[in-house]
Every structure is written in C-alpha cells, then in structure tokens.
Amino acid sequence: MAKIAAEHLPTMLRAGGPEREAASEELRDLLVRAALAYLARQTHPVEAFGADSYASVAEDFAHDALAIILRDLDRFRGESRFTTWAYRIVINLMADEARRRTWRRHPLPENGGETGGQASGVTVETAAERQAMWELVHQIISHDLTPRQRQALVGRFFESKPLVVLAGELGTDKDSIYKLIHDARKHLKRALRERGITEAEILSTF
C-alpha cells in the first residue's frame, strides 16, 4: 500500500469505508513508531508497563490511542500538524500509565504518614528523603487542589479507578474527568516548581 501523506489522514478518517480503513492502518503504524521512539528516550523498564517487550507496549498503546483519535476526531482543529496531535495522545497515554504504576506502588500516605515504601535495603537517608517528598505531595494534593480535582487525581493515579467509575462518582462524563486530572496535574506541577522541585525529581526518589 502506498504511503498516505499525513495531511490527508483527517479527511480520509472522516470519509469512512476503505479510505478510513487505509488511513487507520497508516495512522496505527505511525503511532507504533511514535510510541517506540518515546520508549527509547525514557528510562522506564518494560516491566513498568506490565509487559515483556517494548514492541507489545507500543502496539497496545497505539491501539488505545487510535480509538481515542477516531472518537475525538472532530476535536482536531488544525492548529498543529495532525500527526503532532496524534503523537501527543499516545505519548500522554504512556506517560500517564508509567506514572500511575509508579504511584500505585507507593500509595498516597494518610496525613503524611508512613508510605510503606521503606522496604528492606533502603537506606535511612533515602527513606527520609522519600518520606519528605510524599509529605510534600500529600500536602499539595490535600490543600491546594479543589475537592473534585483531588478526587479525580487520587482516584485515577493512587486508587487505579477507571475513568468511567470516576465519572459516575463525580456525576460527570469522561471528558470532564480528563479535564479535572489535567488541571490537577498542572496545579501540582506548578506548586512543586514554586518549591524548587520538578515532577522528575519526585519520581526519581522511588
């Protein structure tokens, strides 16, 4: 099959029939390559995604991203290249999953208490740094976010609740949950930056 120019993909995806099928196949291949490129740049071990190979990780997330793109195609306004918009979706999915799995191993401490992360082999200095980091994250989440932002963020990343479950709990839809989580993460990052700490530094502690 001849390669399809990226600028033609949105029109073909909207057309339906064989055109949509061909464009979907082309886009899926592009998403797989984008996912593999992202994995090559990151330090996440393949086990961080619960898989046994980067190829299977890329295939899975490309499939999920393609479903989102087809569902939300009307949201593409042409303000950037279509592939840039599509790549951002698959990369965000992968980054969120890696972060969710990392945070799931280190649950949000209750009232800044023990995290359970002080496993055998962890030095006193590392344990103290880890505890201090989580106390800071806990403080920001507990006091700086709105109640709905806090429920969405904690429910998704610390309790691993599906989006549809959170939408039901908050009496809204999945798109609104995405927005709540996006705003909560942005607020959390800003609060960390104001304290001279990056999100990467938080994750590198664990």
Stockholm file with secondary structure:
# STOCKHOLM 1.0

chainA/1-206         MAKIAAEHLPTMLRAGGPEREAASEELRDLLVRAALAYLARQTHPVEAFGADSYASVAEDFAHDALAIILRDLDRFRGESRFTTWAYRIVINLMADEARRRTWRRHPLPENGGETGGQASGVTVETAAERQAMWELVHQIISHDLTPRQRQALVGRFFESKPLVVLAGELGTDKDSIYKLIHDARKHLKRALRERGITEAEILSTF
#=GR chainA/1-206 SS CCCCCGGGHHHHHHHCHHHHHHHHHHHHHHHHHHHHHHHHHSCCCGGGGTCSCHHHHHHHHHHHHHHHHHHTGGGCCSSSCHHHHHHHHHHHHHHHHHHHHHHHHSCCCGGGCCCSCCCTTCCHHHHHHHHHHHHHHHHHHHHTSCHHHHHHHIIIIISCCCHHHHHHHHTSCHHHHHHHHHHHHHHHHHHHHHTTCCHHHHHHTC
#=GC SS_cons         CCCCCGGGHHHHHHHCHHHHHHHHHHHHHHHHHHHHHHHHHSCCCGGGGTCSCHHHHHHHHHHHHHHHHHHTGGGCCSSSCHHHHHHHHHHHHHHHHHHHHHHHHSCCCGGGCCCSCCCTTCCHHHHHHHHHHHHHHHHHHHHTSCHHHHHHHIIIIISCCCHHHHHHHHTSCHHHHHHHHHHHHHHHHHHHHHTTCCHHHHHHTC
//
